[in-house]
Amino acid sequence: MNSVRSPIAAALARRDFPGRLIARSAGVDSGKADGFVHEIMEEIGIDMSVHTPHTMDELVATRFDLVVTLSDDAKQAVAGRNLEVAAIEHWPMDDPTLVEGSRQVKLDAYRALREALDKRIRDRIAALLAGGSQIS
């Protein structure tokens, strides 16, 4: 719903590689901004208050160097679109909204997602930008 995983990933990519890539996020379905996302991203100095969830239907561009899907439904939705894409990668990530427990337990799940995404983005995009890992 473009409210948790994808917006976090896009914001991290923009922070980690400023001016070196264009990172956008879009969901399969429409959703609402997530307060826990705002909180855990603020912890690392990223303001998500300006994020407005978008769906894939709202995408203007149809040509991409790399599309990364983070959920199984996104993977299927991307495959069903007429996009010009050099590479599609699926990085399955747990949905922290499904975690039950105290507020702290939920925030920890969001933080774990943030850290997992940041590591994956740094590793993959750095290699890609350095030419060490070609899109195929």
The first five atom37 places (N, CA, C, CB, O) and aatype in JSON, in Angstrom:
{
  "aatype": [12, 2, 15, 19, 1, 15, 14, 9, 0, 0, 0, 10, 0, 1, 1, 3, 13, 14, 7, 1, 10, 9, 0, 1, 15, 0, 7, 19, 3, 15, 7, 11, 0, 3, 7, 13, 19, 8, 6, 9, 12, 6, 6, 9, 7, 9, 3, 12, 15, 19, 8, 16, 14, 8, 16, 12, 3, 6, 10, 19, 0, 16, 1, 13, 3, 10, 19, 19, 16, 10, 15, 3, 3, 0, 11, 5, 0, 19, 0, 7, 1, 2, 10, 6, 19, 0, 0, 9, 6, 8, 17, 14, 12, 3, 3, 14, 16, 10, 19, 6, 7, 15, 1, 5, 19, 11, 10, 3, 0, 18, 1, 0, 10, 1, 6, 0, 10, 3, 11, 1, 9, 1, 3, 1, 9, 0, 0, 10, 10, 0, 7, 7, 15, 5, 9, 15],
  "atom_mask": [
    [1, 1, 1, 1, 1],
    [1, 1, 1, 1, 1],
    [1, 1, 1, 1, 1],
    [1, 1, 1, 1, 1],
    [1, 1, 1, 1, 1],
    [1, 1, 1, 1, 1],
    [1, 1, 1, 1, 1],
    [1, 1, 1, 1, 1],
    [1, 1, 1, 1, 1],
    [1, 1, 1, 1, 1],
    [1, 1, 1, 1, 1],
    [1, 1, 1, 1, 1],
    [1, 1, 1, 1, 1],
    [1, 1, 1, 1, 1],
    [1, 1, 1, 1, 1],
    [1, 1, 1, 1, 1],
    [1, 1, 1, 1, 1],
    [1, 1, 1, 1, 1],
    [1, 1, 1, 0, 1],
    [1, 1, 1, 1, 1],
    [1, 1, 1, 1, 1],
    [1, 1, 1, 1, 1],
    [1, 1, 1, 1, 1],
    [1, 1, 1, 1, 1],
    [1, 1, 1, 1, 1],
    [1, 1, 1, 1, 1],
    [1, 1, 1, 0, 1],
    [1, 1, 1, 1, 1],
    [1, 1, 1, 1, 1],
    [1, 1, 1, 1, 1],
    [1, 1, 1, 0, 1],
    [1, 1, 1, 1, 1],
    [1, 1, 1, 1, 1],
    [1, 1, 1, 1, 1],
    [1, 1, 1, 0, 1],
    [1, 1, 1, 1, 1],
    [1, 1, 1, 1, 1],
    [1, 1, 1, 1, 1],
    [1, 1, 1, 1, 1],
    [1, 1, 1, 1, 1],
    [1, 1, 1, 1, 1],
    [1, 1, 1, 1, 1],
    [1, 1, 1, 1, 1],
    [1, 1, 1, 1, 1],
    [1, 1, 1, 0, 1],
    [1, 1, 1, 1, 1],
    [1, 1, 1, 1, 1],
    [1, 1, 1, 1, 1],
    [1, 1, 1, 1, 1],
    [1, 1, 1, 1, 1],
    [1, 1, 1, 1, 1],
    [1, 1, 1, 1, 1],
    [1, 1, 1, 1, 1],
    [1, 1, 1, 1, 1],
    [1, 1, 1, 1, 1],
    [1, 1, 1, 1, 1],
    [1, 1, 1, 1, 1],
    [1, 1, 1, 1, 1],
    [1, 1, 1, 1, 1],
    [1, 1, 1, 1, 1],
    [1, 1, 1, 1, 1],
    [1, 1, 1, 1, 1],
    [1, 1, 1, 1, 1],
    [1, 1, 1, 1, 1],
    [1, 1, 1, 1, 1],
    [1, 1, 1, 1, 1],
    [1, 1, 1, 1, 1],
    [1, 1, 1, 1, 1],
    [1, 1, 1, 1, 1],
    [1, 1, 1, 1, 1],
    [1, 1, 1, 1, 1],
    [1, 1, 1, 1, 1],
    [1, 1, 1, 1, 1],
    [1, 1, 1, 1, 1],
    [1, 1, 1, 1, 1],
    [1, 1, 1, 1, 1],
    [1, 1, 1, 1, 1],
    [1, 1, 1, 1, 1],
    [1, 1, 1, 1, 1],
    [1, 1, 1, 0, 1],
    [1, 1, 1, 1, 1],
    [1, 1, 1, 1, 1],
    [1, 1, 1, 1, 1],
    [1, 1, 1, 1, 1],
    [1, 1, 1, 1, 1],
    [1, 1, 1, 1, 1],
    [1, 1, 1, 1, 1],
    [1, 1, 1, 1, 1],
    [1, 1, 1, 1, 1],
    [1, 1, 1, 1, 1],
    [1, 1, 1, 1, 1],
    [1, 1, 1, 1, 1],
    [1, 1, 1, 1, 1],
    [1, 1, 1, 1, 1],
    [1, 1, 1, 1, 1],
    [1, 1, 1, 1, 1],
    [1, 1, 1, 1, 1],
    [1, 1, 1, 1, 1],
    [1, 1, 1, 1, 1],
    [1, 1, 1, 1, 1],
    [1, 1, 1, 0, 1],
    [1, 1, 1, 1, 1],
    [1, 1, 1, 1, 1],
    [1, 1, 1, 1, 1],
    [1, 1, 1, 1, 1],
    [1, 1, 1, 1, 1],
    [1, 1, 1, 1, 1],
    [1, 1, 1, 1, 1],
    [1, 1, 1, 1, 1],
    [1, 1, 1, 1, 1],
    [1, 1, 1, 1, 1],
    [1, 1, 1, 1, 1],
    [1, 1, 1, 1, 1],
    [1, 1, 1, 1, 1],
    [1, 1, 1, 1, 1],
    [1, 1, 1, 1, 1],
    [1, 1, 1, 1, 1],
    [1, 1, 1, 1, 1],
    [1, 1, 1, 1, 1],
    [1, 1, 1, 1, 1],
    [1, 1, 1, 1, 1],
    [1, 1, 1, 1, 1],
    [1, 1, 1, 1, 1],
    [1, 1, 1, 1, 1],
    [1, 1, 1, 1, 1],
    [1, 1, 1, 1, 1],
    [1, 1, 1, 1, 1],
    [1, 1, 1, 1, 1],
    [1, 1, 1, 1, 1],
    [1, 1, 1, 1, 1],
    [1, 1, 1, 0, 1],
    [1, 1, 1, 0, 1],
    [1, 1, 1, 1, 1],
    [1, 1, 1, 1, 1],
    [1, 1, 1, 1, 1],
    [1, 1, 1, 1, 1]
  ],
  "atom_positions": [
    [[0.81, -1.2, 0.0], [0.0, 0.0, 0.0], [0.85, 1.26, 0.0], [-0.92, 0.0, 1.19], [0.35, 2.35, 0.24]],
    [[2.13, 1.09, -0.26], [3.06, 2.21, -0.35], [3.05, 3.06, 0.92], [2.73, 3.07, -1.55], [3.09, 4.29, 0.87]],
    [[2.99, 2.35, 2.04], [3.0, 3.09, 3.3], [4.13, 2.67, 4.24], [1.68, 2.91, 4.0], [4.4, 3.36, 5.22]],
    [[4.8, 1.53, 3.96], [5.84, 1.08, 4.88], [7.12, 0.71, 4.14], [5.35, -0.11, 5.68], [8.06, 1.51, 4.11]],
    [[7.19, -0.46, 3.54], [8.45, -0.97, 3.0], [9.02, -0.12, 1.87], [8.25, -2.37, 2.5], [10.17, 0.31, 1.94]],
    [[8.24, 0.11, 0.85], [8.72, 0.84, -0.31], [9.11, 2.29, 0.0], [7.67, 0.83, -1.39], [10.16, 2.74, -0.47]],
    [[8.31, 3.04, 0.77], [8.74, 4.4, 1.1], [10.02, 4.44, 1.92], [7.63, 5.12, 1.84], [10.86, 5.32, 1.73]],
    [[10.17, 3.49, 2.84], [11.41, 3.43, 3.62], [12.58, 3.19, 2.69], [11.33, 2.33, 4.71], [13.61, 3.86, 2.78]],
    [[12.44, 2.22, 1.78], [13.52, 1.88, 0.85], [13.9, 3.07, -0.03], [13.12, 0.68, -0.03], [15.08, 3.37, -0.2]],
    [[12.91, 3.74, -0.58], [13.19, 4.88, -1.46], [13.88, 6.0, -0.69], [11.88, 5.4, -2.1], [14.82, 6.62, -1.2]],
    [[13.42, 6.28, 0.52], [14.04, 7.34, 1.33], [15.48, 6.99, 1.68], [13.23, 7.58, 2.6], [16.35, 7.85, 1.65]],
    [[15.73, 5.73, 2.02], [17.09, 5.31, 2.34], [18.0, 5.41, 1.12], [17.1, 3.88, 2.88], [19.15, 5.85, 1.23]],
    [[17.5, 5.01, -0.03], [18.31, 5.08, -1.26], [18.67, 6.53, -1.58], [17.55, 4.45, -2.45], [19.8, 6.82, -1.97]],
    [[17.71, 7.42, -1.42], [17.99, 8.85, -1.68], [19.01, 9.39, -0.69], [16.69, 9.68, -1.62], [19.88, 10.18, -1.05]],
    [[18.91, 8.97, 0.57], [19.86, 9.43, 1.57], [21.25, 8.84, 1.32], [19.37, 9.05, 2.97], [22.26, 9.55, 1.42]],
    [[21.31, 7.56, 1.01], [22.59, 6.87, 0.85], [23.33, 7.26, -0.42], [22.37, 5.38, 0.86], [24.56, 7.21, -0.47]],
    [[22.59, 7.64, -1.46], [23.2, 7.95, -2.76], [22.66, 9.26, -3.32], [22.96, 6.8, -3.75], [22.06, 9.27, -4.39]],
    [[22.85, 10.36, -2.59], [22.26, 11.64, -3.02], [22.8, 12.08, -4.38], [22.54, 12.72, -1.98], [24.01, 12.1, -4.62]],
    [[21.87, 12.42, -5.25], [22.24, 12.92, -6.57], [22.75, 11.87, -7.53], [0.0, 0.0, 0.0], [23.13, 12.19, -8.66]],
    [[22.77, 10.6, -7.12], [23.32, 9.55, -7.97], [22.24, 8.64, -8.54], [24.31, 8.73, -7.19], [22.53, 7.82, -9.42]],
    [[21.0, 8.77, -8.07], [19.92, 7.94, -8.59], [18.59, 8.62, -8.33], [19.94, 6.54, -7.96], [18.49, 9.54, -7.52]],
    [[17.59, 8.15, -9.01], [16.23, 8.59, -8.77], [15.51, 7.39, -8.19], [15.52, 9.13, -10.08], [15.38, 6.36, -8.85]],
    [[15.04, 7.52, -6.97], [14.34, 6.42, -6.29], [12.91, 6.84, -6.01], [15.06, 6.02, -4.98], [12.66, 7.89, -5.41]],
    [[11.99, 6.03, -6.44], [10.57, 6.28, -6.21], [9.93, 5.03, -5.63], [9.85, 6.7, -7.53], [10.44, 3.92, -5.8]],
    [[8.81, 5.21, -4.96], [8.09, 4.08, -4.42], [6.64, 4.13, -4.86], [8.18, 4.06, -2.88], [6.06, 5.2, -5.03]],
    [[6.08, 2.95, -5.05], [4.67, 2.83, -5.43], [4.15, 1.5, -4.92], [4.49, 2.94, -6.97], [4.88, 0.51, -4.86]],
    [[2.89, 1.49, -4.55], [2.27, 0.28, -4.03], [1.27, -0.32, -5.0], [0.0, 0.0, 0.0], [0.88, 0.31, -5.98]],
    [[0.87, -1.52, -4.7], [-0.15, -2.19, -5.51], [-1.51, -1.55, -5.24], [-0.18, -3.72, -5.21], [-2.26, -1.29, -6.17]],
    [[-1.81, -1.31, -3.98], [-3.07, -0.71, -3.57], [-2.8, 0.63, -2.89], [-3.86, -1.66, -2.63], [-1.68, 0.9, -2.47]],
    [[-3.83, 1.46, -2.79], [-3.65, 2.73, -2.1], [-3.69, 2.51, -0.6], [-4.73, 3.76, -2.53], [-4.37, 1.61, -0.11]],
    [[-2.95, 3.33, 0.12], [-2.89, 3.22, 1.56], [-2.76, 4.58, 2.2], [0.0, 0.0, 0.0], [-2.91, 5.61, 1.54]],
    [[-2.49, 4.58, 3.48], [-2.33, 5.82, 4.24], [-0.95, 5.84, 4.86], [-3.44, 5.96, 5.33], [-0.35, 4.79, 5.1]],
    [[-0.45, 7.03, 5.11], [0.85, 7.17, 5.76], [0.83, 6.43, 7.09], [1.21, 8.67, 5.98], [-0.19, 6.37, 7.77]],
    [[1.98, 5.87, 7.45], [2.11, 5.05, 8.66], [2.93, 5.81, 9.7], [2.78, 3.68, 8.33], [4.07, 6.2, 9.44]],
    [[2.35, 6.02, 10.87], [3.0, 6.77, 11.93], [4.29, 6.15, 12.43], [0.0, 0.0, 0.0], [5.23, 6.87, 12.77]],
    [[4.36, 4.82, 12.48], [5.59, 4.17, 12.92], [6.72, 4.41, 11.94], [5.36, 2.67, 13.1], [7.88, 4.54, 12.34]],
    [[6.39, 4.48, 10.65], [7.42, 4.79, 9.64], [7.99, 6.17, 9.92], [6.82, 4.72, 8.19], [9.21, 6.35, 9.91]],
    [[7.12, 7.13, 10.16], [7.58, 8.5, 10.44], [8.52, 8.49, 11.64], [6.37, 9.44, 10.7], [9.56, 9.14, 11.63]],
    [[8.15, 7.75, 12.67], [8.93, 7.74, 13.91], [10.31, 7.1, 13.73], [8.16, 7.0, 14.98], [11.32, 7.67, 14.15]],
    [[10.36, 5.93, 13.1], [11.66, 5.24, 12.99], [12.58, 5.9, 11.96], [11.44, 3.78, 12.61], [13.8, 5.77, 12.05]],
    [[12.02, 6.59, 11.01], [12.85, 7.3, 10.04], [13.35, 8.62, 10.63], [12.07, 7.56, 8.73], [14.47, 9.04, 10.33]],
    [[12.55, 9.25, 11.44], [12.98, 10.48, 12.13], [14.18, 10.18, 13.03], [11.81, 11.07, 12.97], [15.05, 11.03, 13.21]],
    [[14.23, 8.97, 13.59], [15.36, 8.57, 14.44], [16.7, 8.67, 13.71], [15.16, 7.15, 14.93], [17.73, 8.89, 14.34]],
    [[16.67, 8.5, 12.39], [17.91, 8.55, 11.61], [17.98, 9.82, 10.74], [18.04, 7.3, 10.73], [18.77, 9.9, 9.8]],
    [[17.15, 10.78, 11.07], [17.21, 12.08, 10.41], [16.5, 12.19, 9.08], [0.0, 0.0, 0.0], [16.8, 13.1, 8.31]],
    [[15.58, 11.3, 8.8], [14.81, 11.37, 7.55], [13.38, 11.75, 7.87], [14.86, 10.01, 6.77], [12.7, 11.06, 8.64]],
    [[12.92, 12.84, 7.28], [11.57, 13.34, 7.5], [10.62, 12.68, 6.5], [11.51, 14.87, 7.37], [10.69, 12.96, 5.3]],
    [[9.75, 11.84, 6.99], [8.78, 11.16, 6.12], [7.4, 11.83, 6.16], [8.65, 9.7, 6.52], [6.44, 11.32, 5.59]],
    [[7.31, 12.97, 6.83], [6.0, 13.62, 6.94], [5.48, 14.1, 5.6], [6.07, 14.79, 7.9], [4.28, 14.33, 5.44]],
    [[6.36, 14.25, 4.63], [5.94, 14.71, 3.31], [5.56, 13.55, 2.38], [7.04, 15.54, 2.67], [5.11, 13.77, 1.26]],
    [[5.75, 12.3, 2.85], [5.44, 11.16, 1.99], [3.94, 11.0, 1.83], [6.05, 9.87, 2.58], [3.18, 10.96, 2.8]],
    [[3.52, 10.91, 0.58], [2.14, 10.6, 0.23], [2.14, 9.27, -0.49], [1.5, 11.73, -0.65], [2.82, 9.13, -1.5]],
    [[1.39, 8.27, 0.01], [1.37, 6.97, -0.67], [0.85, 7.08, -2.1], [0.5, 6.0, 0.12], [-0.11, 7.79, -2.39]],
    [[1.52, 6.36, -3.0], [1.14, 6.31, -4.41], [0.98, 4.87, -4.85], [2.2, 7.03, -5.3], [1.58, 3.96, -4.28]],
    [[0.15, 4.67, -5.87], [-0.02, 3.33, -6.42], [0.73, 3.22, -7.74], [-1.53, 3.0, -6.62], [1.14, 4.23, -8.32]],
    [[0.92, 2.0, -8.2], [1.58, 1.78, -9.48], [0.8, 2.41, -10.62], [1.77, 0.3, -9.74], [1.38, 2.8, -11.63]],
    [[-0.5, 2.51, -10.46], [-1.33, 3.14, -11.5], [-1.0, 4.62, -11.67], [-2.8, 2.98, -11.15], [-1.3, 5.2, -12.71]],
    [[-0.39, 5.22, -10.67], [-0.03, 6.64, -10.73], [1.34, 6.89, -11.35], [-0.07, 7.23, -9.34], [1.72, 8.04, -11.57]],
    [[2.08, 5.83, -11.63], [3.4, 6.0, -12.23], [3.29, 6.65, -13.6], [4.13, 4.65, -12.33], [2.49, 6.22, -14.43]],
    [[4.09, 7.66, -13.82], [4.14, 8.31, -15.13], [5.18, 7.61, -15.99], [4.45, 9.83, -14.99], [4.96, 7.35, -17.17]],
    [[6.32, 7.31, -15.38], [7.4, 6.65, -16.11], [7.06, 5.2, -16.39], [8.72, 6.74, -15.32], [6.36, 4.55, -15.6]],
    [[7.54, 4.69, -17.5], [7.37, 3.27, -17.82], [8.71, 2.61, -18.11], [6.43, 3.11, -19.03], [8.77, 1.43, -18.45]],
    [[9.78, 3.38, -17.98], [11.12, 2.86, -18.27], [11.99, 2.99, -17.02], [11.75, 3.61, -19.48], [12.12, 4.07, -16.45]],
    [[12.6, 1.87, -16.61], [13.38, 1.84, -15.38], [14.64, 1.01, -15.58], [12.54, 1.28, -14.22], [14.64, 0.03, -16.33]],
    [[15.71, 1.41, -14.92], [16.93, 0.61, -14.9], [16.76, -0.58, -13.98], [18.13, 1.46, -14.47], [17.18, -1.7, -14.3]],
    [[16.15, -0.36, -12.83], [15.98, -1.4, -11.83], [14.67, -1.19, -11.09], [17.17, -1.42, -10.85], [14.38, -0.09, -10.62]],
    [[13.9, -2.25, -11.0], [12.7, -2.25, -10.18], [12.91, -3.3, -9.1], [11.39, -2.54, -11.04], [13.25, -4.46, -9.38]],
    [[12.71, -2.88, -7.86], [12.83, -3.8, -6.73], [11.46, -3.96, -6.11], [13.88, -3.29, -5.68], [10.81, -2.97, -5.75]],
    [[11.02, -5.2, -5.98], [9.77, -5.47, -5.3], [10.08, -6.02, -3.91], [8.88, -6.47, -6.11], [11.06, -6.73, -3.72]],
    [[9.24, -5.68, -2.95], [9.49, -6.05, -1.56], [8.41, -6.96, -0.99], [9.61, -4.81, -0.72], [8.53, -7.41, 0.15]],
    [[7.37, -7.22, -1.76], [6.3, -8.12, -1.33], [5.89, -8.98, -2.51], [5.07, -7.33, -0.76], [6.1, -8.61, -3.67]],
    [[5.31, -10.13, -2.22], [4.91, -11.04, -3.29], [3.85, -10.42, -4.2], [4.39, -12.34, -2.71], [3.89, -10.62, -5.41]],
    [[2.91, -9.67, -3.62], [1.88, -9.06, -4.47], [2.47, -7.99, -5.38], [0.77, -8.45, -3.6], [2.0, -7.8, -6.5]],
    [[3.5, -7.28, -4.91], [4.16, -6.29, -5.77], [4.9, -6.99, -6.9], [5.14, -5.43, -4.94], [4.89, -6.51, -8.04]],
    [[5.53, -8.1, -6.6], [6.25, -8.86, -7.63], [5.29, -9.27, -8.75], [6.92, -10.12, -7.01], [5.6, -9.13, -9.93]],
    [[4.13, -9.77, -8.37], [3.13, -10.18, -9.36], [2.57, -8.98, -10.13], [1.98, -10.94, -8.67], [2.35, -9.07, -11.34]],
    [[2.34, -7.88, -9.44], [1.79, -6.69, -10.09], [2.76, -6.11, -11.1], [1.44, -5.64, -9.05], [2.35, -5.69, -12.18]],
    [[4.04, -6.07, -10.77], [5.05, -5.55, -11.7], [5.14, -6.43, -12.93], [6.43, -5.45, -11.02], [5.24, -5.93, -14.05]],
    [[5.1, -7.73, -12.73], [5.17, -8.67, -13.85], [4.01, -8.47, -14.82], [5.19, -10.11, -13.34], [4.15, -8.73, -16.01]],
    [[2.87, -8.03, -14.31], [1.69, -7.84, -15.14], [1.6, -6.49, -15.82], [0.0, 0.0, 0.0], [0.61, -6.21, -16.5]],
    [[2.59, -5.66, -15.66], [2.58, -4.32, -16.26], [3.46, -4.29, -17.5], [3.04, -3.26, -15.25], [4.38, -5.1, -17.65]],
    [[3.19, -3.36, -18.35], [3.98, -3.2, -19.57], [5.07, -2.16, -19.31], [3.08, -2.77, -20.78], [5.0, -1.03, -19.78]],
    [[6.07, -2.58, -18.54], [7.17, -1.68, -18.2], [8.41, -2.07, -18.98], [7.45, -1.71, -16.68], [8.64, -3.24, -19.27]],
    [[9.19, -1.08, -19.3], [10.49, -1.29, -19.93], [11.51, -1.26, -18.79], [10.8, -0.2, -21.05], [11.86, -0.2, -18.28]],
    [[11.99, -2.44, -18.41], [12.84, -2.57, -17.23], [14.09, -3.36, -17.57], [12.08, -3.24, -16.08], [14.02, -4.45, -18.14]],
    [[15.25, -2.81, -17.22], [16.51, -3.52, -17.45], [16.6, -4.72, -16.51], [17.72, -2.59, -17.25], [17.1, -5.77, -16.91]],
    [[16.13, -4.58, -15.27], [16.17, -5.69, -14.31], [15.09, -5.52, -13.26], [17.56, -5.77, -13.64], [14.76, -4.4, -12.85]],
    [[14.55, -6.64, -12.84], [13.59, -6.68, -11.74], [14.18, -7.61, -10.7], [12.15, -7.16, -12.22], [14.55, -8.74, -11.0]],
    [[14.27, -7.12, -9.47], [14.76, -7.94, -8.37], [13.7, -7.99, -7.28], [16.09, -7.39, -7.81], [13.05, -6.99, -6.97]],
    [[13.54, -9.17, -6.72], [12.58, -9.34, -5.63], [13.36, -9.53, -4.33], [11.63, -10.55, -5.89], [14.12, -10.48, -4.18]],
    [[13.15, -8.61, -3.4], [13.77, -8.67, -2.08], [12.64, -8.86, -1.07], [14.61, -7.37, -1.76], [12.13, -7.88, -0.53]],
    [[12.24, -10.08, -0.81], [11.12, -10.28, 0.13], [11.47, -9.74, 1.51], [10.75, -11.78, 0.23], [12.5, -10.09, 2.1]],
    [[10.61, -8.88, 2.02], [10.8, -8.27, 3.33], [9.53, -8.46, 4.15], [11.15, -6.75, 3.19], [8.42, -8.28, 3.67]],
    [[9.73, -8.84, 5.42], [8.59, -9.01, 6.31], [7.84, -7.7, 6.47], [9.06, -9.53, 7.69], [8.43, -6.62, 6.44]],
    [[6.55, -7.81, 6.64], [5.68, -6.65, 6.84], [5.56, -6.38, 8.34], [4.27, -6.87, 6.19], [4.93, -7.17, 9.05]],
    [[6.16, -5.3, 8.84], [6.1, -5.05, 10.27], [4.71, -4.7, 10.79], [7.04, -3.94, 10.62], [4.48, -4.75, 12.0]],
    [[3.78, -4.36, 9.9], [2.43, -4.05, 10.35], [1.71, -5.3, 10.86], [1.62, -3.42, 9.22], [0.7, -5.2, 11.54]],
    [[2.24, -6.47, 10.53], [1.63, -7.73, 10.96], [2.13, -8.18, 12.33], [1.9, -8.81, 9.94], [1.59, -9.14, 12.9]],
    [[3.14, -7.51, 12.86], [3.71, -7.87, 14.16], [2.74, -7.45, 15.26], [5.1, -7.21, 14.36], [2.23, -6.33, 15.28]],
    [[2.51, -8.37, 16.18], [1.64, -8.09, 17.32], [2.49, -7.93, 18.56], [0.58, -9.2, 17.51], [3.59, -8.48, 18.66]],
    [[1.98, -7.17, 19.49], [2.68, -6.97, 20.75], [2.63, -5.53, 21.17], [0.0, 0.0, 0.0], [1.81, -4.75, 20.7]],
    [[3.52, -5.2, 22.08], [3.56, -3.85, 22.62], [4.04, -2.86, 21.56], [4.48, -3.78, 23.85], [4.51, -3.25, 20.49]],
    [[3.9, -1.6, 21.87], [4.37, -0.54, 20.97], [5.86, -0.73, 20.69], [4.1, 0.86, 21.59], [6.31, -0.57, 19.56]],
    [[6.62, -1.07, 21.73], [8.06, -1.25, 21.57], [8.38, -2.43, 20.65], [8.71, -1.47, 22.94], [9.3, -2.35, 19.83]],
    [[7.64, -3.51, 20.78], [7.84, -4.68, 19.91], [7.58, -4.3, 18.46], [6.93, -5.86, 20.34], [8.32, -4.69, 17.56]],
    [[6.52, -3.54, 18.24], [6.18, -3.11, 16.88], [7.27, -2.17, 16.32], [4.81, -2.4, 16.86], [7.71, -2.33, 15.18]],
    [[7.69, -1.2, 17.13], [8.75, -0.29, 16.67], [10.03, -1.06, 16.36], [9.03, 0.79, 17.73], [10.72, -0.74, 15.39]],
    [[10.35, -2.06, 17.15], [11.54, -2.86, 16.88], [11.43, -3.6, 15.55], [11.76, -3.87, 18.02], [12.43, -3.76, 14.84]],
    [[10.23, -4.05, 15.2], [10.03, -4.71, 13.9], [10.25, -3.72, 12.76], [8.61, -5.33, 13.82], [10.85, -4.07, 11.74]],
    [[9.77, -2.5, 12.91], [9.97, -1.46, 11.91], [11.46, -1.12, 11.79], [9.16, -0.2, 12.26], [11.98, -0.94, 10.68]],
    [[12.13, -1.02, 12.92], [13.57, -0.74, 12.9], [14.35, -1.86, 12.22], [14.09, -0.53, 14.32], [15.28, -1.59, 11.46]],
    [[13.98, -3.09, 12.49], [14.65, -4.23, 11.86], [14.47, -4.18, 10.35], [14.1, -5.57, 12.43], [15.41, -4.46, 9.6]],
    [[13.28, -3.83, 9.89], [13.03, -3.67, 8.46], [13.91, -2.56, 7.9], [11.54, -3.37, 8.19], [14.55, -2.73, 6.86]],
    [[13.94, -1.42, 8.58], [14.76, -0.29, 8.13], [16.22, -0.69, 7.98], [14.63, 0.89, 9.11], [16.86, -0.37, 6.97]],
    [[16.74, -1.38, 8.95], [18.15, -1.78, 8.91], [18.41, -2.82, 7.82], [18.58, -2.34, 10.27], [19.44, -2.76, 7.14]],
    [[17.5, -3.76, 7.64], [17.66, -4.77, 6.59], [17.63, -4.13, 5.21], [16.56, -5.85, 6.7], [18.42, -4.46, 4.33]],
    [[16.71, -3.2, 5.02], [16.62, -2.5, 3.74], [17.87, -1.65, 3.5], [15.37, -1.61, 3.7], [18.4, -1.64, 2.39]],
    [[18.33, -0.96, 4.52], [19.49, -0.1, 4.35], [20.71, -0.91, 3.95], [19.77, 0.68, 5.64], [21.47, -0.5, 3.06]],
    [[20.92, -2.04, 4.58], [22.06, -2.89, 4.23], [21.95, -3.38, 2.79], [22.17, -4.08, 5.19], [22.91, -3.33, 2.03]],
    [[20.78, -3.86, 2.43], [20.58, -4.39, 1.08], [20.76, -3.3, 0.02], [19.17, -5.01, 0.95], [21.39, -3.53, -1.01]],
    [[20.22, -2.13, 0.29], [20.33, -1.01, -0.64], [21.8, -0.59, -0.79], [19.48, 0.19, -0.17], [22.3, -0.43, -1.9]],
    [[22.46, -0.41, 0.33], [23.87, 0.02, 0.27], [24.72, -0.99, -0.51], [24.45, 0.19, 1.7], [25.52, -0.61, -1.36]],
    [[24.53, -2.26, -0.22], [25.32, -3.3, -0.9], [25.01, -3.35, -2.39], [25.05, -4.67, -0.27], [25.93, -3.33, -3.22]],
    [[23.75, -3.4, -2.73], [23.35, -3.59, -4.14], [23.58, -2.34, -4.98], [21.88, -3.99, -4.22], [24.15, -2.42, -6.07]],
    [[23.16, -1.21, -4.48], [23.25, 0.01, -5.28], [24.7, 0.49, -5.38], [22.36, 1.11, -4.68], [25.12, 0.98, -6.43]],
    [[25.45, 0.36, -4.31], [26.87, 0.75, -4.39], [27.59, -0.06, -5.45], [27.57, 0.56, -3.02], [28.35, 0.49, -6.25]],
    [[27.36, -1.36, -5.47], [27.99, -2.22, -6.48], [27.51, -1.85, -7.88], [27.69, -3.7, -6.19], [28.3, -1.81, -8.82]],
    [[26.25, -1.58, -8.01], [25.67, -1.22, -9.3], [26.27, 0.09, -9.81], [24.15, -1.11, -9.19], [26.66, 0.19, -10.97]],
    [[26.33, 1.1, -8.95], [26.85, 2.4, -9.34], [28.36, 2.35, -9.62], [26.56, 3.43, -8.26], [28.87, 3.11, -10.44]],
    [[29.05, 1.44, -8.94], [30.49, 1.29, -9.15], [30.81, 0.45, -10.38], [31.13, 0.65, -7.92], [31.96, 0.36, -10.8]],
    [[29.78, -0.16, -10.97], [29.98, -0.98, -12.15], [30.42, -2.4, -11.84], [0.0, 0.0, 0.0], [30.73, -3.18, -12.74]],
    [[30.45, -2.74, -10.55], [30.88, -4.08, -10.15], [29.8, -5.13, -10.29], [0.0, 0.0, 0.0], [30.09, -6.32, -10.27]],
    [[28.57, -4.69, -10.42], [27.47, -5.64, -10.55], [26.51, -5.09, -11.6], [26.74, -5.86, -9.16], [25.7, -4.2, -11.33]],
    [[26.61, -5.62, -12.77], [25.81, -5.12, -13.88], [24.37, -5.59, -13.78], [26.41, -5.55, -15.2], [24.09, -6.7, -13.33]],
    [[23.46, -4.72, -14.2], [22.07, -5.13, -14.33], [21.98, -6.05, -15.52], [21.11, -3.91, -14.47], [22.51, -5.75, -16.59]],
    [[21.32, -7.15, -15.32], [21.17, -8.08, -16.45], [19.74, -8.52, -16.6], [22.05, -9.3, -16.28], [19.42, -9.3, -17.5]]
  ]
}
